[in-house]
Amino acid sequence: MTRRTVRIAMNGVTGRMGHRQHLVRSILALREEGGLDLGDGTRLWPEPVLVGRREQALRELAARHGLKHVSTDLDAVLADPATDIYFDAQVTSAREEAIRRALAAGKHVYTEKPSATSFASALDLARRARDAGVKHGVVQDKLFLPGLRKLARLVDGGFFGRVLSVRGEFGYWVFEGDWQPAQRPSWNYRAEDGGGIVVDMFPHWEYVLHELFGRVRSVQALAVTHLPQRWDEHGKPYEATADDAAYGIFELEGGVVAQINSSWGVRVHRDELVEFQVDGTEGSAVAGLRTCRFQHRAGTPKPVWNPDLPVTHSFRDQWQEVPDNPDGEGGEPVNGFKAQWELFLRHVYADAPYHWDLLAGARGVQLAELGLRASAQGRRIDVPEVGL
């Protein structure tokens, strides 16, 4: 088997997501497996170039993982003909300009979402990528989680009949940072730095709804800041200017109604950090990150509401588990980020099909932008179809 080394500029890997999910659990995991087998006698060996502003932090990270290449000069890395792919996991406010430079240099681009801070800019990036003739992708990791893959299996098999509604609950308590360190960086709670749960999570909900149930046609939302003061990484108090909770209603093509609550100010009383309940004429299902339970029409109980009597039904016990499949749907642990990296690399080097591109990313930015507008104006807003 022939080993082909491919150099990937990875910008923003000193941050939480860039380091843990993309560098360690995706690219380095592929290296631990001996590279990516393309199925034609070629094995790709990803060689990351760690890019950022803090050279010492980059060098420490490289030394920790046995890597060779670091740089604080993005233009020099992009000018290097050995660099094939540019990946961006920076703060959102810095992403757009860096992607523009990568596209101008003729590099394939893979990026975290949101791809830009505005819909107009996100659409412009998609057009620039098309004109440059390069391949491009946006992270849409939730689609590759075992629980949602099981849910997709039910959808594709026609289990639900006519889908009526989708209800989603996402979130957990992010500590304010005063008496216990926060689990998320402080910029997430400053609107001026690109923070906010709508900007962060509505792009996720757009592709989940779009892929599984249909295009979002309208949005209503209420975005709020429940915790107006937080403490940063240095223990200093700051004003939280970004929304930390959002309550959205989405109308989909075909009449499906989706309601999704997203919050960093909620304590978890559910099986997983995110759960989606889908109700249809023939059955229902509840999917989380790893598991999916279902109840068919024929197995649905007949509850009778009587507040004077205790409930005798054990409702949870009347649902069945969607079984694990040997392809990773709940069997061997599958990292959604790594799974999508593999597909993108096959797209670039083996011309495999791939549709989670910058245009798909622009749809997510559009929904976030319209969601914030709907909240500010207190009304339902139509979501136009996106195209180049």
C-alpha positions in Angstrom: 0.0 0.0 0.0 1.3 3.5 -0.9 1.4 6.1 1.8 0.6 9.6 0.6 1.4 12.5 3.0 -1.1 15.4 2.9 -0.3 18.6 4.7 -3.2 20.3 6.5 -3.0 23.9 7.9 -5.0 23.8 11.2 -5.8 27.2 12.5 -7.2 27.6 16.0 -6.1 24.2 17.5 -5.1 25.8 20.8 -8.8 26.3 21.5 -11.0 23.7 23.2 -12.8 22.4 20.1 -9.9 22.7 17.7 -7.6 20.8 20.0 -9.8 18.1 21.5 -12.2 17.2 18.6 -10.3 18.1 15.5 -6.6 17.6 16.3 -6.6 14.9 18.9 -9.8 12.9 18.2 -9.8 13.3 14.5 -6.4 13.9 12.8 -4.2 12.3 15.4 -6.6 9.5 15.7 -6.3 8.8 12.0 -2.5 8.8 12.4 -2.8 6.3 15.2 -4.8 4.0 12.8 -2.0 4.3 10.3 -3.7 6.9 8.1 -6.9 6.8 6.0 -7.3 3.9 3.6 -8.8 5.3 0.3 -9.6 1.8 -0.9 -7.4 2.1 -4.0 -4.1 1.0 -2.5 -3.4 4.5 -1.1 -3.3 5.4 2.5 -3.5 9.1 3.4 -1.1 10.3 6.1 -2.3 13.7 7.5 0.5 16.0 8.5 -0.9 18.9 10.4 0.7 22.4 10.5 -0.4 24.1 13.7 -1.2 27.7 12.9 -2.0 30.5 15.4 -0.9 33.7 17.0 0.9 32.4 20.1 4.0 30.6 19.0 4.9 29.2 22.5 1.5 27.6 22.9 1.8 26.1 19.4 5.2 24.7 20.1 4.1 23.2 23.4 1.1 21.6 21.7 3.3 20.2 18.9 5.8 18.8 21.4 3.0 17.2 23.4 1.8 15.3 20.4 5.0 14.7 18.6 4.3 17.1 15.7 6.9 18.9 13.6 5.3 22.0 12.0 4.0 25.2 13.6 3.7 28.7 12.3 2.3 32.1 13.3 2.5 33.3 9.6 -0.7 32.2 7.9 0.1 33.7 4.6 3.4 31.8 4.5 1.7 28.5 5.2 -0.9 29.2 2.5 1.8 30.1 0.0 3.5 26.8 0.6 2.5 24.5 -2.4 2.9 21.5 0.0 -0.2 22.7 2.0 -3.3 21.1 0.5 -6.1 21.9 3.0 -6.8 24.9 5.2 -8.9 24.1 8.4 -10.3 26.8 10.6 -11.4 26.5 14.3 -10.7 30.1 15.3 -13.1 32.3 17.1 -16.0 33.1 14.7 -15.0 36.8 14.3 -11.6 35.8 12.8 -12.8 33.0 10.5 -14.1 34.8 7.5 -11.0 36.7 6.6 -8.8 33.7 7.0 -11.0 31.5 4.8 -10.9 34.2 2.1 -7.2 34.2 2.1 -7.1 30.4 1.9 -9.5 30.4 -1.0 -7.5 33.1 -2.8 -4.4 30.8 -2.3 -6.3 27.9 -4.0 -6.5 25.7 -1.0 -9.3 23.3 -0.2 -11.2 24.6 2.9 -12.7 22.8 5.8 -14.1 24.9 8.6 -16.0 24.9 11.9 -19.4 26.5 11.8 -20.6 29.2 11.6 -18.5 29.9 8.5 -18.9 33.7 8.9 -20.6 36.3 11.1 -23.3 37.2 8.6 -25.3 35.4 5.9 -24.1 37.7 3.2 -20.5 36.9 4.1 -21.1 33.1 4.4 -22.8 33.1 0.9 -19.9 35.1 -0.5 -17.4 32.5 0.8 -19.4 29.8 -0.9 -19.3 31.7 -4.2 -15.6 32.3 -3.9 -15.0 28.6 -3.3 -17.1 27.8 -6.4 -15.1 30.3 -8.5 -11.8 29.0 -7.1 -12.7 25.5 -8.1 -11.6 24.0 -4.8 -13.4 21.5 -2.5 -14.9 22.8 0.7 -16.8 21.6 3.7 -18.4 22.9 7.0 -18.5 20.8 10.2 -21.9 19.3 10.7 -20.9 16.8 13.3 -24.4 16.1 14.9 -25.4 14.1 11.7 -22.8 11.5 12.5 -23.7 10.8 16.1 -25.0 7.3 16.7 -28.3 8.4 18.1 -29.1 10.6 15.1 -28.0 8.0 12.7 -30.4 5.6 14.3 -33.1 8.3 14.1 -32.3 8.8 10.4 -32.7 5.0 9.9 -36.2 5.2 11.2 -37.0 8.2 9.0 -35.6 6.5 5.9 -37.5 3.4 6.6 -40.8 5.2 6.8 -41.4 4.2 10.5 -43.1 7.5 11.5 -45.7 7.6 8.7 -46.5 11.3 8.4 -44.1 13.2 10.7 -46.1 15.7 12.8 -43.6 17.4 15.0 -40.0 17.5 16.4 -39.2 18.7 19.9 -35.6 19.2 20.9 -34.0 20.0 24.3 -30.4 21.0 24.4 -28.2 22.5 27.0 -26.6 22.3 30.5 -25.5 24.7 33.2 -22.4 26.6 32.2 -20.9 27.9 35.5 -20.6 31.6 35.8 -16.9 31.4 36.6 -16.9 33.0 40.0 -16.8 30.1 42.4 -16.3 27.3 39.8 -14.5 27.6 36.4 -16.8 27.8 33.4 -16.8 24.9 30.9 -16.8 27.2 27.9 -14.6 30.1 27.0 -15.7 33.6 28.0 -15.9 34.9 24.4 -18.9 32.7 23.9 -20.9 35.1 26.1 -19.7 38.4 24.4 -21.7 39.3 21.3 -18.9 41.6 20.1 -16.6 38.6 19.9 -19.1 36.5 17.9 -20.6 34.7 20.9 -24.2 33.7 21.5 -26.2 30.5 21.6 -28.3 31.4 18.5 -25.1 31.8 16.4 -23.7 28.7 17.9 -26.6 26.3 17.9 -29.1 27.4 15.2 -26.7 26.3 12.5 -26.7 22.9 14.1 -30.5 22.8 14.2 -30.7 23.9 10.6 -28.7 21.0 9.2 -30.3 18.4 11.5 -33.8 19.5 10.5 -32.9 20.0 6.8 -31.3 16.6 6.5 -33.8 14.5 8.4 -37.1 16.2 8.0 -37.0 19.0 5.4 -36.0 22.6 4.7 -36.8 25.2 7.3 -39.4 27.6 5.9 -40.0 30.0 8.8 -38.6 30.8 12.2 -39.9 32.3 15.4 -37.5 32.7 18.3 -36.9 34.3 21.7 -33.2 34.8 22.5 -32.4 36.0 26.0 -29.5 36.5 28.3 -30.4 34.8 31.5 -27.1 35.4 33.3 -25.9 39.0 32.6 -22.6 38.7 34.5 -19.9 36.1 34.2 -16.2 35.7 35.2 -13.5 35.2 32.6 -10.5 32.8 32.5 -8.6 35.2 34.8 -11.3 35.4 37.4 -12.4 38.9 36.3 -16.1 39.8 36.1 -17.5 40.9 32.7 -20.8 41.8 31.2 -22.4 38.9 29.2 -23.7 40.7 26.1 -24.6 37.6 24.1 -27.7 35.4 24.4 -27.3 32.3 26.5 -30.7 30.8 25.8 -33.0 30.6 22.8 -36.5 29.2 22.4 -37.2 28.5 18.7 -40.2 27.3 16.6 -39.4 26.2 13.1 -41.9 25.4 10.3 -40.5 22.9 7.8 -41.5 21.9 4.3 -44.4 19.5 4.4 -45.9 21.1 7.5 -43.7 19.6 10.2 -43.4 21.8 13.2 -40.1 21.8 15.2 -39.7 23.3 18.7 -36.1 23.4 20.0 -34.9 24.9 23.3 -31.2 25.7 23.7 -29.8 26.9 26.9 -26.5 27.3 28.8 -28.6 28.1 31.9 -30.5 24.8 32.4 -29.8 21.9 34.7 -30.0 18.5 33.0 -32.9 16.3 33.8 -32.9 14.0 30.8 -30.9 11.1 29.6 -28.5 13.0 27.4 -27.3 16.6 26.8 -29.5 16.8 23.7 -32.6 14.9 22.9 -35.1 15.1 20.0 -38.6 13.6 20.2 -40.2 12.9 16.8 -43.9 12.2 16.7 -45.7 10.8 13.6 -48.9 9.2 12.7 -47.5 5.7 12.9 -45.0 6.0 15.7 -42.6 8.2 17.8 -38.9 8.2 18.7 -36.6 9.9 21.1 -33.0 10.3 20.0 -30.0 11.5 21.9 -26.3 11.5 21.2 -25.9 7.8 21.3 -29.3 6.1 21.9 -32.6 6.1 20.2 -35.9 4.7 21.6 -39.1 4.2 19.7 -42.8 3.4 20.2 -45.0 2.1 17.4 -48.6 3.0 17.0 -49.6 -0.6 18.0 -47.7 -0.4 21.2 -48.9 3.0 22.3 -50.6 3.0 25.7 -53.9 4.7 26.4 -53.2 7.1 29.3 -56.1 8.7 31.1 -55.5 12.0 32.8 -56.8 11.9 36.4 -55.0 14.2 38.8 -56.7 12.5 41.8 -55.0 9.1 41.1 -51.3 8.1 40.9 -49.9 7.2 37.5 -49.7 3.5 37.1 -48.0 3.4 33.7 -44.2 3.3 33.6 -44.1 5.2 30.3 -40.4 4.9 29.7 -40.5 1.1 30.0 -43.0 1.0 27.1 -40.4 2.2 24.6 -38.0 0.0 22.7 -34.3 0.6 21.9 -33.2 0.9 18.3 -30.5 -1.8 18.1 -26.8 -1.1 17.6 -25.4 -1.9 14.2 -21.8 -3.1 13.7 -21.0 0.0 11.5 -20.6 2.1 14.7 -24.2 3.1 15.4 -23.8 2.7 19.2 -21.4 -0.3 19.0 -17.9 0.9 18.9 -17.6 4.5 19.9 -17.7 6.8 16.9 -16.6 10.4 17.0 -18.8 12.5 14.7 -15.9 15.0 14.0 -13.6 12.2 12.9 -16.3 10.6 10.8 -16.8 13.8 8.9 -13.1 14.4 8.5 -12.7 11.0 6.9 -15.5 11.9 4.4 -14.0 15.2 3.6 -10.6 13.7 3.0 -12.1 11.1 0.7 -13.9 13.9 -1.1 -10.7 15.8 -1.7 -8.4 12.9 -2.6 -10.8 10.3 -4.0 -13.5 12.6 -5.4 -16.1 10.9 -3.2 -19.5 12.6 -3.0 -19.9 15.3 -0.3 -22.6 17.9 0.2 -21.9 19.5 3.6 -20.2 22.4 1.9 -19.9 26.2 2.4 -23.4 26.6 0.8 -24.8 24.3 3.4 -22.9 26.3 6.0 -24.5 29.5 4.7 -27.9 28.1 5.4 -27.0 27.7 9.0 -25.8 31.2 9.3 -28.9 32.4 7.5 -31.1 30.7 10.1 -29.2 32.1 13.0 -29.4 35.6 11.5 -33.1 35.3 10.9 -33.6 33.8 14.3 -32.1 36.8 16.0 -34.1 39.1 13.8 -37.3 37.2 14.7 -36.5 37.6 18.4 -35.7 41.3 18.1 -38.9 42.0 16.2 -41.2 39.6 18.0 -42.5 37.9 14.8 -42.3 34.9 12.6 -39.9 35.3 9.6 -39.9 33.3 6.4 -36.6 31.6 5.5 -35.8 32.0 1.8 -34.2 29.1 -0.1 -30.5 29.5 -0.5 -28.6 29.2 -3.8 -25.6 30.5 -5.5 
